[in-house]
Amino acid sequence: MSFVYLTLRDEYDLLTPDFGLILFSSYFSRLLIRDYALYIIFVLRHILLMQKKKILIFIDWFLPGYKAGGPVRSMANMVEYLKDEYDFYIITRNTDYTETTAYTSVKSNCWEEYISGVQVFYADFDHQNKATFKSLIEEVKANVIYVNGVYSWKFSILPLVVARKAKVNKTIVASRGMLAQSAIDVKGRKKRLFLKLAKLAGLYKNVVFHATNEKEEQDIKKGLGPDSYRGGLKVLVADNLPKRELPEIKTLEKRSGELKLVSLARIAPEKNTLFALERLLELGAFDNTSTLPRQCLDSASTLLGNQTRQPNSATKLGDELRNYDWNITFDLYGQIYDEDYWRECEGVIKQLPANIEVNYKGTVDAELVGETIQNYHALYMPTRGENFGHVILESLSAGRPVLISDQTPWRGLENIRAGWDISLESEVRSSKSAVYDLENTRYENACRAQSRQGGKGNDDTRKKTWCSVLSALVQMEQEEFDVWCEGARNRAEEFVSDEKLQEQYYHLFDT
């Protein structure tokens, strides 16, 4: 009897301290059959209590696919972090984004083990329907259904319809930034009509929305209306989880006059690819025989750390720019989402001078993103809006500064020498005759104040243009570049080490 007990104890390790004392008492050696039966019930009860919750996830695309970008990475990171606490079941397509050929590395229409604790059902076209989803929900008996996205009929809307009839305990919807105003404005008429119909139909009644930051929480409430449902709209905030491992740091040569930029995002209006190219066109208008405007040069000089310039330093810097060659390479990785939009981009590319080269490089595997970024000096992505921005974190993790818009959660980057987050409203609309309204004196005073305060500055007093930052990056030399690379890496390490990230997900799934 004691041997059986010890075996069970080693197998399950479930006993409370009080019950453990019984083991070593003489009383336990004289347990009757009835007492042993009670003990077995005790052990089984603890086993049942310790069973992990089941989370059933619906998402349009998942690994080994990678062309859909951020949402795929969000889900891969989430299940990797939480697989020891929950059992995950993922229902997704058996094709990658914009592809029609099925994956060859996985089986379709059956459960495949992705990693321990994570099962994936890769549904072909004929199994992406109400009957299949209903059958899988009944089979899994999930405690929580987690739906990615808002507008996809098959993987965002249909699962909600089926889940309601199945009376699932809890349903969560992750909007993935799709309710931000910048996202709604793309094909806005159809999206606004859908959101109105969703309210009328009560599609999101008793649903919990998952926001990755406070801004997205506000976007969700604004997009759907905080009083759309009785009891209000429930939104919980849990930031996206990063990759567990940061890549090994790799140094890259940086010489003044040379700049390698990269973008890893869909070629689409919401990613603002055209805007990025137009800013390069403006910079290219100031060729090697002309001088950049004084304010632009002053800002570039300040960004490079020249804070004690003489009155004629801008002219001197202009002479320097005019007297040496400078070159920019900008490589684009990502799916071409809109052919008409890409043709507009190509129109701008054709106008660029010979010293600014733009290359479309196709797509890159998700696991190679960080390694790819390390071949460049900076990530250049003036996006219209990101609810997180995985590629931004990938760049910071790779030790590369980022040049992005202020429409992401990654703010205050210049204060810590990790990059620049610039307003899209600072767009320069002409070339050589442009008026660069930088409030230069105010800006310089703020920079000096920042230096005295150990790096802390007021973003409102530190206005830049894309031109000035690009100029600074072109002129930047190795020593200064290494400082920005270190700042980028430090920002990534700070985010990854945040112990509150997982706790937010426990609150999301368990409350």
Secondary structure, DSSP 4 states (H G I P E B T S, - for coil): -HHHHHHHHHHH----HHHHHHHTSTTGGG--HHHHHHHHHHHHHHHHHTPPEEEEEE-S--TT--TT-HHHHHHHHHHHHHTTTEEEEEEEESS-TT--SPPSSS-SSSEEEEETTEEEEEE-GGG-SHHHHHHHHHHHT-SEEEEE-SS-IIIIIHHHHHHHHHT-SEEEEE-TTTTSHHHHTTTHHHHHHHHHHHHHHTTTTTPEEEESSHHHHHHHHHHH-TTSSTT--EEEE-PPP--SSPPPP------TTEEEEEEES-BSGGGTHHHHHHHHHHHHHS-TTS---HHHHHHHHHHTT--S--TTHHHHHHHHHHTS--EEEEEEES-B--HHHHHHHHHHHHHS-TTEEEEE-----GGGHHHHHTTSSEEEE--S--SS-HHHHHHHHTT--EEEESSSS---TGGGTSEEEE-GGG----STT------HHHHHHHHHHHHHTTS---GGG----HHHHHHHHHH--HHHHHHHHHHHHHHHHHHHT-THHHHHHHHHHH-
